[in-house]
Amino acid sequence: MSNEKKGSVSGVVREPDKKKRNENYNQYVKQVTPTFSIWKNCLKAFIIGGIICTIGQFFINYYMYIGADAEMAKSYNTLTLVFLSILLTGLGIYQKLAKFGGAGTLVPITGFANSVAAPAVEYKKEGQVFGIGCKIFTIAGPVILYGIFTSWLLGIIYYILKQYAVV
């Protein structure tokens, strides 16, 4: 081990004694694994998710104030939150917000909009077709696929139950 630092990965891998190698590896993993507070992360997610929902409620109230009925205000709210999420993703702000707020940014519809927009922003340098076109549904694609499949399956179950007058 002339140029290797003690506790480095290559030193752990080259250890001939299997028990010692496993101990060294476990110690190395413990050193490099980040520690976190579950309660602190939950609080940050609650705060950020709450702020996003409060902003959404503000838009619903605003759209109703300017004359939209409740259903139309909710639709406009959804469009506004998706637009803001995509805009903040494009500006690189949503990732910083997600790093701080964790799951609080992923649960609302803004998280889904971010998951569609982020790959498009990341791969735009590869062109319209092979960059944006191929990568835009990397995350959202499976959600859409299984959502459609599940609705199709539930539709068939509903149809069968309706035929036998169960529903």
C-alpha positions, 0 to 999 in steps of 0.5 A: 500500500505505497500510494494508497490511503488507509481506508480507501476503497482499493485498499479495502478491495485488495485485503486478502483476509475476507473478514478484515476486508468486510470490516474495512468495507463496513467502516468505509461505508459508515464513513461515506454514508450521509447522516440525516434526521428523519424529523427534520426532513419530515418538517422541511417536506411538510413546510415546502408541501404546505407552501405549494398547497397554499400557493395553489389555494391562493390561485383558486381563490384568485380565479374565483374572485375574478369570476371563475366558478369553482371547477374552472378555478381548480382547472386554472389552478392546475394549469398555473401550478404546472406552468410554474413548476416547469418554469422553475425547473427550466430556471434551475430553481425547482431542483434547489427547492426539491433538495431542501424540501424533499418529498414535499415537492414531489407529492403535489402535481408540481412534482409530476410536472418537474419530472417531465420537464427535468429530462427535457432540460437535461438532454436539450443539448442532444437535439429535439428528437434524440434529446428532448423527444427521447428523454422527456417521458423517462420518468412520466412514461411509466406513470402514464403507461401503468395509469392507462393500463390500470384504468383499462383493467378496472374498466373491464372489471367494472364491465363484467360486474355490471353484466352480472348486476353486481354494480 
